[in-house]
Amino acid sequence: MQYSLGIDAGGTYTDAILVRDADRSVVTSNKALTTYPDLIEGIQNAINGIDEEYLRKVKLVSLSTTLATNTVLEDTGYPVGLILAGDHNIEKDFPTNDIIFVSGGHDHMGEEMAPLDIEAVKNFVLRVKDNVSAFAVSGHFSIRNPEHELRVKEMITKLTGKPVVCGHELSQDIGAYERSVTAYLNAQLLPVGKHFINAIISEMKRRQMDARLIMLKCDGSVVGIRDALERPIETIFSGPAASLIGASYLSDIDTCAVIDVGGTSTDVSMLCENVPDLSEAGAIVGGWQTKVKAIHMETSAMGGDSHIWTKDKNIHIGPRRVEPLCLAAVKYKGFLEKLKRIVVPSRRLFDENIQPTKFFVRTNHEIVELTENEEMVLSVIGIDPVSFDDMSNRLKKPPSSFVLSSLIKKRLIQAIGFTPTDVLHVLGEYNEWNSEASKLGADVIAKLNNTGKYELSASLKKRFARNMSLELMSYILPGVDRSGIEKIVDGKFKAKFDVEIPVILLGGPVIAYKDEVRSFINADVIVPDHAEVGNAAGALFGKGIKRIEIMIKPVSVNDPDRDFFVFSPDGRLKFDTYVQALTFANDHGRSMAYSYMSECGIRESNVNVTVTEKHVSPEGWRHPPMESKITFVGVGII
């Protein structure tokens, strides 16, 4: 008997799921807290919950991870030198100061616009090589002719031996700026991805797992390890992609909307006939627009670990994430007693950081440059949770909320507070950790707002479900005024939204919100078995998908019956006749699709390649097409 193992290293939890290959049924699953900055410990803990006898029979391991996303968001990637060849007259920022613009590049037909200034490139490389870990190069219209990018890559490799990423290797779409940013971010991630993948491989060997390793991409497809090492940028947002694929697998539904409730956020996305809804513009990560094909997703900063706090008789949810009180009471000895002796600060000081139910602990994150005030506050925060009152007594003055925020951003302290997870513990709808801690926190906030802890918790639960419903309808109705959607969701009119496709809920205790969501919208709301590890299932059941575009154009419009250029991801080739060009395009496109699937470990018999052709010619044209675009989409079953 053989098995497959899916692993999702998410923002809060790392999930593992074991599936029997013979009937694709779930055998067992396990959850563990995600560990930062090194994800491997959380992955080890998740795998530890699965019997070793099963693990030795695993033949496929598939991963989805937040590693690439977090690296870009936190700006903790490795330094990269960026080389731009050709007309890059772009008045936009670039993500590095180690950058050079040189002459070169091509036009839309792949003809050289100007000779490549290889000497300027050489001088730049020699100047910055000791300060960077990799290089990225992007040439103007390299998607029509990558010759200059490849010359630069060859030279840098000989000079330094360091990795070089070319823009044309990552995208065939028009957009010089976005392609250069994509190349840069990918180069930044190369050492990070290599370290992570090697750690996973070592862990598999340690556990005597002789299995093939693949990773989920942000478009819902899978990628072989060689491509994952070369193109780590394509694994950004693989978590939300995993939720889509996992929801479809667990519910056995191929067209659905998915609401994935995580610790930090709630994500909404959609699947149509097993094909994820993709963003036309490409993924935006850390404020940078890329050319990476990713799922279309709407995100709200309201998750199970969002901080619930009060100010001026108003109760807020988020946007910051904290560790729930119920979990802290299990992790920290004596914390429950601290909750019983809460001292309420002056209400005029209340903000998101200064709350009676908020505590802080020190992390083991590497200390960066600190101000004098930051050093002072950090000195009174240890490995046991401390409150605002504790810190005030130790400092002989109240700590600044601004300083606390700065220490949180620098990841030097971790906040603990009341959360939606605590709300469910108060209501008895989730009992994973210490419910008494949740009730103590709810009681304090409730009294500050002249209500009871159960009334408060029921109201907050309804608000959370309302947010889920609102985000779903905003996603389904693009371009429709959000305030109007909000009024209908809130029941301000004698109308209610009817959702024509099933709505799948994924995440920890999402079953608690099923009826609440139905109270806001008319929908078939489904919580499948193993919904709590849906992303791990998605990591395992992504399909191999490869999309290739090849274009054919006559070399000259004045002689359109002979000499044709074929533009493919491998470069530009010239053929005497249109028939020769078309034959090559069809053979080459299919070959590239099958080769990619082979890299993913998918047999050719499990691959289906569909081909569509789009031809453009002026009216009355009696020659071969002025432009032919042939698109190959290969879909392989793991």
N, C-alpha and C positions, 0 to 999 in steps of 0.2 A: 504494500500500500504506500502511495506517495502523497505528499502534502505540499501546500504552498503557504508561505508566511507573508502577510502584509503588515507594514509598520508605518505609522504616521506620527512624526515628531511635531506636535502642534505647539501653540503658544503657551498652553497651560498643561495639557496632558500629552503623554506619548502612549499611543495605543498599538496593540499587537493583536492580530487575528489569524487563526490557523484554519485552513480550508482543505478538505479532502478532495484531491484532484479527480477521483473517479466520478463523483456526482456533484462537485462544486458546493458541497454543504459545509456549513460552519461547524467545526469541531469544538473550538474553545477560543476564548479571547481574554485579554488582560489590559488593565490601564495602570499607568504610573505617572507621577508628576514629571513634567519636562524639566531638565536641568540646564542651566545657563552658567557660563557661556559654552560649556562642553556638552553637546547633546548626547554623546555616546553613553553617559552614565544613565540617563533616563531611558534610553533604548535598552540597555542591559537590564534595567529593572523591569521593563515591560515584558521582555523575553523571559525573564526569570519565572514568570507566572505560568509558563507553558512547559509541559512535561518534556524532559530531555529525550525520552524515547521517540516522541513525535518529531522533535527537532532534528534528530539524526536522519529522518526519512524525508526531510524537506528538500525539494528539488528546485524551488523557485522562491526567491526573496525579492519583494518589491517595496520601495520606499517612497514616501512623500515627506517633505520636510520644510520647515520655515527658515532653514539656514541661510539660503541665498537672500530671501526677502529681508530678514533681520540684519544681515551684513550690510546691505545697501541702506536700509532705513537708519541704522545706527552709525553709518559711515565708518565701519571698522574693516573695510576691505584693504587689500595691499596696494601700495603706490604703483602707479602705471604711467608710462610715457605715451603720449598721444600724438600721432603724426597724421596730418591731413594734407592730401595731395590734390591740387586743382582748385577750382573756383569755389571756395568755401566762404564766400562773403556773407556770413551769417551774423547778425547782431544779436546773438544769444550767448548765455553763459555756458561754459563747459565745466565738467566736474573735476578739473585738474589744472594746476599751473604749469606742470611739465608738458607743454604742448608746443608744436611747431607747425606752421603753415608753409608748404613748399609748392613750387610750380609743378604741374603735371596734370593728371586726370584725363578723362575722355568725354566725348559728347554722347548724345542719346543713341547714336549708331555704333558706338564703340571705337570711334576714330580718336586718335590722340589729339588733345587740345593744345598741349605744350609738353616739351620734353621733361621728364622727371628729374628734379634736382637731387640726384642721389648723393652728391657731396654734402649738401646741406643736411640731409637726413643722417649721414654718417657722423658729421660733427655733433649733431644733437644727441645721437645715441651714445657717443663716447663721453659726452658731457654729463648725461643723467643716468648712465647705466648702473652706477653704484648706489643710486638713490631709489631705484624702482625694482620691482620684482618681475614685471612683464611689460610688453608694449602692445599698443593697439594702433592699427593703421586703417584709414578710410580714404579711398580715392573717389573723386567726383565721377559719377556714373560707372563705378566699378561693377555694377550689376550687368552692364553691357560689355565690359572688358576689364577683367581684374589684373591685367598685366602689371600695372604699377604697384598695386598692393602686393603681388607675389614677389616682385623684385625687391621691395623693401623688406619683406618677410625673410627672404633668402639671405639678404645682407646682414640683418640683425641677428639671425640665427648663427651665422658664421662669426660675427663679431663678439657676441655675448653668450650664446647658448641659452638665452632666456626665452620663455614662451612669447609668441607673437600671435595676436588675433586680428584677422582681416574682416572688414565689414561685410564683404560679399559672401563670406562663409556663414553668416548668421541670418541674412535677409536678402531677398531678391526684390523687395519693394522699393519704390521710389521714395526718397527722403534722405538727403545726404546728412543732415544734422542728426536726425534720429538714429540713423545707421551708425554714425561715429560714436554717439553716446552709448549705444548698445554694445559696440565693440569694446569701448572703454570699461563699462561695467562688467562685461564678461571676463576681460583680462584681470580685473580686480578680484574676481571670485575664483580664479584658477587654483591658487594655493589653498584656499579655504575648502573648495570642493575636493581637491586631491587628499587633503588631510582627513576629511570626514569619510570619504569612500574607503580609503585605506584602513581607517579605524573599524569600519563596518566589516570589511573583508577579514581583518585580523580577528574580530569577534566571532565571525562565522567559523573560521578555522579552529579557534579555541573550543568551540562547541561541537566540533567534528561535523559541521554542516557542509556537505558537498553539493552546493546549490548555485544556480545561476542568479546573478544580481542585476536588477533593473531599477529604474527610477521613473516616477510619474512626472510629466511635464505640465506646465500651466495651461495647456489646451486640452488636458484630459487624456492625452496619449502617453505611451511609455517610451523610454529611451534606453538603449543599451549603455553599459558602463563606459565604453570608449567615448561615445558621444556625450555622456554626462560629464566626463572629465574635461572634454574639449569645450562644451557649451553649458556650463553651470547656470548661466543666466536664464536658460529655458526652464529651470525648475522653480523660479519665483512663482508664488501663488499656487504652488502645486497642492497645498492644503485645500483651498476652496474647490479646485478641480477634483480632488479626491472625494469631497463631499458629494459632488454631483454623481460621479461614477458609483460611489458606494450606495447612495440613495437608490439609484436605479437597480443595482444588483440586489440589495436587501429587500426591496419592495416588489421586485420583478415587474417594474413599470418602465417603459422606455421613453415616455413623454411626461414630464412633470416639472413643477417648480420645487425648489429645495430651499428650506430655511435651516441654516446651520448655526446653532448657538454655541459659541465658543466661550472661553474665559474672558477675552478682551472685547470681542465684537460679535455681532450677528450678521451673517452674510446671506444674501439672497441671490440665487442664480437659477438657470433653467436648462433643461435638456429636451431636445426634440428628436424623437426616433433615434435615441442613443447618441445623438450628436450634440455636444455642448454649444450653447449660445456664445459665440466668440465676439470679442471687442474688435471693431473694424480698425480702430486707430492703433492698436497695440497696447501692451501693458504700461501703466504709469507706476513707477516705484520710486519712492523717496523724492517725488516731485519731478523726476526725469521721465520724459516721454521716450519710450523705446519702440523698436520694431519687432518685439517678441509677441508672437501670437498667444493670446491668453483668453480665458473665459471672460465673458461680460458679467460683472458682479457688482452689486450694490452693498455697501457696508455701513452699518451704524455702530457707533462706539458705545454699545450697550450689550454686555455679555454677563455670564454668570458670576464673574468676579469684579464687575464694575462697582465702584465705591458709592454707597448710598450715604448722603450727608445732608445736614439741615442748616439753614440760615434764614433768619427773618420769617419764621413760620412756613418756609417753603422747603420741600424735600426734593433733592436732586439725585439723579442716577448717573454716575460717571462724570467725565469721560475716562478718568484714570482707573486703572486696574489695581486692586489690592488683594491681599490674601484674606480669605473669609475668616471670620471669628471662629466658626465651628472647626475649621482646619487648624488654626493656630492653637486652639485649646488641646488638640491632640499632639501637636508638635512640640509645644513649649510647656515644660513643667511649671506649675504655679500660675499659668495664665488665667485659668478660670477664677482663681481667687482675686486676681487683679480686676477682672470684670465685675466682681461683686463689690469692689471698693472704688468704683469709678468716681472721680472728682470732675464735676462739670465746670469748664472754664467760663470766664465771662462771655456772655452771648455776643457782646459787641466785637469780640475777637474771632467769632466763628467764620471760617472759610473751609475750603476743601481739606486743608491740612490740619487745621485746629478744630478738632471735634472730640467730644467726650469718648467716642467709641473708636478712635483711631490711635494706633500704636505703631512703633517703628522698631526694626531690628537691623543690625549691621550685616552686610553681605561680605563675601570673600572676594568681591570684584577688585581688580587692580586699581589702586589709588592713583588718580591723575592730579594735576595741579589744583590746589585748593586755595581759597581765600582764607584770611584769618578767621572770619566768622564761621566759615564752613568747617575749618579744623576744630574750632571750639565746640560746635554743635556735635560734630561726629565723635568727639572725644567722650561724650556722655551717652552715646548709643552703643550698646554691646550686643551680645548674642541672645540676650533675653529681651522680650518686648518692653518698651518704655512708652509712657503716655506723654502728652503735652505737660501735664502737671509734674511728672517725674523729671522731665528735662528742665523745667522752670526751677525746680528746687535745687537741682545739681548745678545749674548755671548761675543761680541767684538772680535770674531774670528770664522772661519768656523768650523762647527761641523764635527767630524770624520765620514766618511762613515761606518767604522767598528763599531763604537758605535751605529749608527742608525740601522745597521743590527742586532746587538745584542739585541737592544730594541724591534725590530720587532719579533725576535725569541722568546723573553720572553713574547710576546703578550702584551707589555705595551704601544705600539703605533700602530696605524693603518695607512698604507700608502694609499694615493690617487694618481691616475695617469691616463694617457691616455691608453685606452684598446681597444680590438676588438669590445666591445659593443659601445664605442664612435665612432669607425669607421663606424658602421652601422647607428648611429645617424647623422653623417656628410653626409652620402650618402642618407639619407632620407628613409632608409629601415627598420628602427626601431625607434619609437618615444615615448618610454615609459617615458623618463625623459627629461632633458633640453638639446636640441640639440645645442643651442648657446654655451654652455660650451664645448661641444665636438669640435665644429668648432674652438673655440679660441685655444684649445690645439693643434688641428691638424695644425693650421696655424703656430704656433711657431715651431713645429717639422719639418714641410714642409720647412719653410724658412731656417732652419739650414742645410737642405739637398738639397737646390736649386731646389725645386719643389713647386707645389701648393697643397693646402689641399685636393682637390678632387682627384688629380692624386695620392697623397700619400695614401689616404684612399682606392682607387680602387686597388692599388698595394698590400696593406696589406690584404684586403679582399681575394684577389687571393692567397696570401701566406697561409692564414688560411685554405682555401679550399684545397689547395695543400697538406697541412699537414694531413688533414682528409683523403684524397685519398691515400697518402703514407702509413699512419698507417693501413688503411683497407687492402691494398695489402700486406703489410708485415705480417699481421695477417693471411690472406688467403693462403699465400705462405710461410709456415714455412720452414726454412732450406735454402731458396733461398737467395743469396747474396743481401743485402739491397741496395748496391750501384747500382746494376743492375736494381733492382725494381725502384730506384729513377730516373735513366736515362730514363726508359720507361715512367714513370709518367710525367717527364719533357719534353717528346716529342723529346728526343735525337735520337730516331730511328723511322723508318717508320712503327711503330707498336703501338698498344694501347691495354690495358688490357680489356678483356671482362669478366664481372662478371656474372655468370650464375644464381645467386640467387638475389632476391630483396634486396636493401640496404635501410634500414629505418633510417631516421634522427630524433633524439629526442633532446629536449632542447628548450630554449627560442626562439630566432628569427632564428631558423635553416632554415626556408623557404628561407632566403636570400642567403643561400649557395647551394641551390639545383642545379641551372644551372651551377654554378662554378665547383661543383664536377663532373658533367657530362662532363665538358670540359676536365677533366683529365682522366676519365675512361668511358668505355661503360657499363652502368648499369641502371637498372630500379630503379631510386632514388625516394623514396616515403617519403613525409612528411604528416603523418596522422593528422586528426583533433585532437585537444587537445595534440599535440606533446609537448607542453610546460609543461604539467603535466604528461608526460608518466610514470615517475617513481612512482608516486602516484597510477596510474592505475595498474602498475606492482605489487605494494604492495598488491593490492586487489585481483589480479587474479592469484597469485601463486597457484600451486596445492599442495596438501598434497603428499609428496613423502617420502617413507621410504625404505631404502635398508638394508637388513639383510643377513649376510653370516653365514652359519653353516657348520662345517667341521666334518667328521667322519673318524676315523682311528682305525685300530686294535691295541689293547694294546701291542701285541707282534707280530713281523713279523715271529717268529718261530711257532706261533700257530694262523694263520690268520683267522680261521673259527669260533672262539668264543672270546668273550670279546672285546667290542668296546667302544672307547671314543667318545663322542659327545661334540665338542667345540662350544659354542654359546656365545652371549654377556652376558648371565646370568651365565656363568661359565662352568665347566667341569662335565659331567655326564658319568656313565659307564652302558653299557647294555650287556646282555648275547649274543645276536645275532645281526647280521647286519640288519635283517628285523625290529627288535624292535628299533634299533637306527635310521633307516631311517624313520620309522613311526613317532617316536617322533620328529625328525628333521622337517618333513613336517608339523606336527600339531603345533609345537612350533613356527616355522617361520611365519606361517599364523596368529597365535594368536598374536604374537608380532606386526605384521603389522596392524592388525585390532585395537589392543589396542592403538597404536600410533595415528591412524586416529581418534579414539574416543576422545583422549585427545585434538585433534585439532578441535573437534566439527563436524567432518564429519561422516555422517551416513554410516553404513556398506553397504547399497544398492548403495552408490555412490563411493565405493572402488573396484578397480580391482587389484588383486594380481597375478603377473606372477611368475612362478618358473622355474629356469633353473638348471640343474644338470651337473656337470663335474666330471668324474671319471678317476682316474689314476691308472694303474696297469702295471707291467712288461709284456713283450711279453710272451705269453704262460701261463699266470697266470690263474689258475682254481679255484680261491677262491674269496670271496667278494673283492671289490676294495681295493687297498692299501690306497687310499685316495679318499674321496668323498666330493666335495664342492657343497652345495646347496645354491643358491642365490634367495632371495625373494625380489621382487620390488613391493611395494604397491603404487598405484596412486589413490588419492582421489580428487574428484571435490568439491570445496568449495560451 
